[in-house]
Every structure is written in structure tokens, then in C-alpha cells.
Amino acid sequence: TRSRVVFNDPRRFGFMLFCEGPPDTHPMLAGLGVEPTGNALDGVLLASLLKGRKSPLKAALLDQRLIAGLGNIYVSEALWRAGLSPLREAGTIAKAGKKAGEQSRGVAVAVRSVIADAIAAGGSSLRDYMQTDGSLGYFQHSFAVYDREGEPCSKPGCGGHIERITQSGRSTFYCRTCQR
């Protein structure tokens, strides 16, 4: 069989790197954080990564030095699943106590489940994303908050509506009612 390598990067966020030796020692990769799909990302690790951080939770989760590969869509969706506001101070879910431990564990579980669901759905095709064979992903049909400004929150019993705000020049979608 023939193998092929396809690099399709219409949004120009990616790069292809060929290196000898362990790739995680390459200068372009050495500073990246933990892989969100691996077993390492759990509540304890997330709490240690966020401890003492004053930045908004969403901004901290988008920091590639902490967790590699998380983007705007998947962080918005994960925070909705975890029931946490993107505006809250990141370090608050890392403080000692049962509630904080549950929150950091909840975010870790939500991140991993959103990524797994997105991969299973072939990704999110919004404007220019498609798979290497040209087919579209369909995770965008499962969005709970992303790009749903003004729509009712789908969390049972919530009654709130999805809002759009801007954080660090990026759109953030969340439900003020159920995300605290």
C-alpha cells in the first residue's frame, strides 16, 4: 500500500516538523503543555497548572504552555459542560477544598470528553475546515454554546440564554445562568 502525508492548514495555525530524536525535545515543541486527550490530564494536574493564576479561566485553558491544542470552540464547550464561567479567575478552581477539587476534576473530564466527541464527529467544519479526504466534520451540530448567541441554554432546568462576549479579542459563548 502507498502512504501519503497531507498537510491542510487553511487557517494557518499549524506547521509540519521533521526531526531526529524525541519530538518533545525540539525547541518548537518543548514548551507545549500536557496533551488533553491523554490520561495525564486529570483534576489534580489541572489544579496544579492553574494554581495561583489570576487570568480568566478560559484564557488559562487556551494557554498552550499549560494544555496543548485546546482552541476557542472546545474550551467554550468544555466550560459549559463543567458549569463554570469563562470569566472566573482560573486559580479559584485550584484552591484547597472539596468544591475546588470537584471543579478542577469537572473541567478535566469536560475537556477530555469534548475533544473525544469532536474527534468522533470528525471535527468542527465552520468555514474552511475539512478532513484530508475532503469530507466535513459534524461536531458543530452538537455545539451547546459556541456560535449560539441568544438561543436558550440546553441544560435541563437552566432557563438561561447563551451570551457572546469578547475575551482577549476572541468570541466567548456561555450561559450566565448555569455557568458560575
C-alpha positions, -999 to +999 in steps of 0.1 A: +000+000+000+010+036-006+012+060+022+008+097+019+011+127+042-014+155+039-010+189+055-041+211+050-040+242+071-063+268+057-064+289+089-026+288+091-023+278+128-002+247+121+032+236+110+049+204+100+081+195+117+105+167+108+131+160+134+156+134+146+152+121+181+123+126+205+100+154+191+091+167+225+127+179+229+126+201+198+126+238+207+092+244+189+075+217+209+094+217+242+073+245+257+039+229+250+017+218+278+001+184+285-018+166+258-056+170+265-065+135+252-041+116+274-047+101+308-023+127+324-050+155+323-070+150+354-083+172+382-051+171+403-028+180+373-052+208+362-054+222+397-016+223+398-014+240+364-040+267+374-029+273+410-023+310+417-034+321+382-054+353+382-063+352+345-098+343+334-104+305+333-109+305+295-077+324+289-058+299+311-072+269+293-062+284+259-026+289+271-007+263+250+021+262+276-004+246+300-025+224+278-015+219+242-040+220+214-071+234+230-089+260+209-116+286+213-145+263+204-136+234+225-128+255+256-162+272+254-179+238+251-159+222+279-166+251+303-203+248+296-202+211+303-183+217+335-208+245+345-180+271+350-179+307+339-151+316+314-148+348+333-139+333+367-104+335+380-085+304+369-069+298+402-102+296+421-107+260+408-073+250+421-078+261+457-079+235+485-113+221+494-138+196+482-157+220+459-125+233+441-113+197+437-146+188+421-144+218+398-109+210+386-119+174+381-150+185+363-131+207+339-106+180+331-134+155+324-152+180+303-121+189+282-114+152+275-150+144+267-154+174+243-122+165+225-132+128+223-167+138+210-152+162+184-127+136+171-155+110+169-176+135+149-147+144+125-140+178+140-159+211+135-165+223+100-173+260+102-159+279+072-128+262+059-121+230+079-124+197+062-108+163+066-080+151+044-104+133+021-125+165+016-153+154+039-167+177+065-167+172+103-200+174+120-193+183+157-206+218+150-241+203+150-235+193+187-224+227+200-242+237+232-229+272+234-204+281+206-220+304+180-254+301+196-258+336+209-293+344+220-305+308+220-319+291+251-294+271+271-300+234+265-290+224+300-321+209+317-338+233+341-315+262+333-338+287+316-309+310+306-297+321+272-264+319+255-244+351+255-215+362+234-187+383+250-152+392+238-122+379+258-086+387+246-101+396+212-119+363+208-156+354+210-166+336+241-201+319+243-215+309+276-247+308+298-245+333+326-273+314+344-257+279+347-220+287+343-207+301+376 
